[in-house]
Amino acid sequence: MKTKKKKSKKMTSMRWFYSYLKKYKWKLLVAFILVTIASGMAIANPYVTKKIVDDVIGNGKNINVSLLPMLVALLIGITLLRAVVRFAFLWIFETSSQSMLYDMRDGVYRNLLQKDFAFYNKNRTGDLMSRQTGDMMAIRHFVAFVGYNIYESVLLFVIAIIMIFATDFRVGIAMVAVLPVTAFTTYLQSKSIKPKFANIRDKFSSLNAFVQENISGNRVVKAFAKEDYEIEKFDIENDAYRDSELDAAKVWVRFVPIFEILSSLLNLILILFGGIMVIRKDMTLGDMVMINGYLWMLNNPLRMAGWLVNDVHRFTTSVDKIYSTISAEPEIITPRYPADVKKIKGKVEFKNVSYTAFDDVILRDINFTAEEGQTIGIIGATGSGKSTIMNLMCRFFDASEGEVLVDGVNVKDLNLHTLRDGIGMAMQDVFLFSDTVEGNIAYGQPDCPFEKVKWAAKIADADDFIMKMPDGYDTIVGERGVGLSGGQKQRISLARALLKEPAIVILDDTTSAVDMETESQIQNSLKSMDKDKTVFIIAHRISSIKDADKILVLDDGKIIEQGTHDELIEKKGYYYTVFTHQYGTF
């Protein structure tokens, strides 16, 4: 018996948008019902005005004043009630859009945190920031304002046409004559404006990325006195964004006047046709006043058409931009059925590991074993692949060939959180958050007691200089905080890595910016730690790794020598050459 397979609905940008909107669909439904009620109430005032003209004023001779107070009270009552209904649905749309924006921004941010290194290598920070700012606001604006305006405009237009036809079909036919022109003009504007807004979002992202990059690199700009050069580059980006906005503006500047002309044409039709019909007694003056009251319900949608088309395309472009960013699947993910490992112990093994990126071979046939509790030193020229070995161990990238094993399990089979939570890494490129010193050190364990923070700082030889800072461990550091030397940043980074008490500690050139005496103190402190920790030390200085249990010497992506310090000195190879360059004949 054949069974029909259900076709899975492919996620699109609009389906993704609706996945956030549907949480508020019932609130929005109520809001649209209120819009309908408010639009329906718009019928009343022109009709009451007709009654005042025809039944109260009449021909100007027999004025029926008795009806006037009731009709005026009715006008005021309907106006106030309509204002209350409008307030209610505007509040619902605004609160729903803000809540949806909160959910969406949170979801996108969570998605970005799941991306791998390859994603961030391909996408500029400024582009990603613009997804969270300008594009998000365009979506919120659509939910809060554009959506209901389109619905209300269509509703008012239809109601007005019906009421005008009900009053006098001849006037209705004359006014409907402008609709084909309006529809065709709207189509032309929509077709012309869509690529313009896509270009605007691209240029805005580029400008945002440029500004972010230059603010982050302001020290380099100042160090090379390149302010004027960067201003010239900024002007190019700024001009491109301005030109893209003006390019889009040319479209609506060309079409919006047409909508204004069509809107004014309705007034002209009413004056000509209505006036003639009133003179000929085919229609009362009250009917003409009532139709004039409905005229704004036709004029307003016509005037709004151009602007609403613009906003719709801003919205769709922004949804597409955000979705194209978050839909990029990361290459590095936790396997569906990870190995049953709760906590790693620290044994690391590389088996015939090679790594290639962009057709460039970074590592070739790497083989070594680090037993639990050993200290492994890695040395080699810049670009020899030292940091890449650590990146493969942490599974920031996957090996092109071979296996990287932790505790005998391929890292590809481990839960990513379990793997990385068991590794403490002090990176070569130190990044400190705009937080207190304590907050930066305790980043891996925010709820840990202060004593543990102080313990980690002492091992990293950071406690002394921290206590001399204005507010000690409560001093704000980071990109916009107090200035720290390179060595101080490295020691805070080292303390942050050690506080986790991980099974594997990676020190990626962590002591390069400290003096020899401080380095010696750090090395002695590390030796006093638990002996069951596996430590990897990447360095250029022999002094940093000479006491390691095993030293790997890399050159051009290959391990050309490995052994202890004494064994490598006896070989008189690459390591011996580096040693003699650094120590001479001492």
C-alpha positions, 0 to 999 in steps of 0.5 A: 500500500502506497503512502503519500509523503507529506511535503514539508513546507520550505521556510521562506523569509515571510514564513519566518516573519510570520513565525514571530507574528503569529504569537500576537495574531489574536491581539492583532485580529482584535485590533483589525476588528476595531479598525473595521469598526472605526472605519464603519463609524466614518459613515455617520458624520457625513450622513448627519451633516446631510441631515443638518443641511437638508432637514434643519437648514432646508431652503434657508427659510423654514429652519428646523432648529429642534433637530439641531442639538440632537444632531450636533450631540450625535456628531460629537458622540460619534467623533469621541467614540471613534477617537476611543476606538482608534486609541485602542487599536493603535495601542494594540498595534504599538505594543504588539509590534514592540513585543514582536520586535523584542522576540525577533531581536532576541531570536536573531541574536541567539541565532548569531551566537550559534554561528561558527567562525566561518560565518563571522569570517564572511560577514562584517560586524557592521552588516550584522549590526544593521540587521539588528537595528535598521532592518528590525525597525523597518519590520516594526514600523510595518506591523505598528503602522503600515499594515493597518494603514493599508487595511484602513485605506482600502476599507475607507475607499470601498465604504466611500465608493459604496456610499457615493454610489448609494447616493447617486450612481452617476457621481460614483461612476465619474469618481471610479473613472480615476481608479484604473489610472491609480492602480496602474500608477501604483503598479509602476511605482512598486515595480520601480522602487523594489530594487532601489530599497534593496540597494539602500539596505546594501549601502547602509550595511556597508556604511555601518560596517565602515564606521564600526571598523574605523571606531574599533581601529581608531588607535591605528588610524591615529598612530599613522595620522590617517584621519584625513584618509579615513574621512575621504573613505567615509565620504565615499561610503556616505555619498554612496548611501546618500545617492541610493536614498536619492535614487529611491526618492526620485521614484516616489517624487515622480509618482507621488505628485500623480497621486496628488493630482488624482486626489484633487481630480476627485474634488473637481469631479464633485464640484462640476458634476455635483454642482450641476446636479444640485442646480438641476434638482437631480440631487439635494445640497445635503447629498452633495455635502455628504459626498464631499464628506466621503471625499476624504475617504477617497483622497486619503488612500490615494495620497497615502498609496505612494508612501505605503508602497515605499514602506511595504518594500522597505519591510520586505527588503529588511525581512529578506536581509535578516532571513538571508543572514540567519538562514546560513547554516553553520558548518560546525554543529553539535551532532544529532546524537553526541557521545555520552560524555559529561565532562572531558578529562584532558587526553588529546590525540591528533591522527594524520590531521590536515587542514585546508582553507580556501585551497591553502594547506595550513596543516599537513599530516599532524600526529601527536598525543598529549596525555592527561596532565602533560604540558605541551609546548608548541613553537614555530614561525608565524603562519606555521599553523600553531594556533590552527591546531588549537582551533581544531582541538576546540572545533572552531573548524573541522579537520579536512583529513584525519581525526582530532580525539579528546579522551579517545572520542572524535571531537566531531562526535562530542557535544560542542558545549561539553567540549568547549566548557572543558577547555580554558583558552587565553587567546593571542588576540585579547578581548576584554568586555566593557565590564569590571575586572572581576566580571571579565575574569569570572566570565566563564563562571559569573556566579563564582565567589570572589575568592575564586576570582582572586585565586585565578588572578594570583596564578596569572600574576594579575592580583598586584596590579589589579589592587593598585587600580582605582577601584580594584576588582570593581574597576571598569575595563575594556574597549571604553574603560581604563587603559591597560597595557598589553601584558596586563590584558594578557594576564586578565585573559589568562586568569579568565581561562584558569578560573574555569578550572578546565581539563585542558588549558590553552595559552596562545602566546599569552605571555608574549607581552610580559617581562621575563620575571613576570613570565617566570612567576606565571610559569611557577604558578601554573606548575602549582596547579592541579597535575591532572590538567593538560596544558598547551603553551603556544609561544615564540620564546623558548623560556615559555616552553622549555619545561614542557613534557613535550615540545612540538616544532612546527614549520610550514604546517608540519611537525618537523621535531618533537621531544623534550627541551634537552632532546631537541637541543641534542638534535641541533635542528630547528629548535636548537637554531631558535634557542641559540638565536634567543640565548646565544652561547649562554 
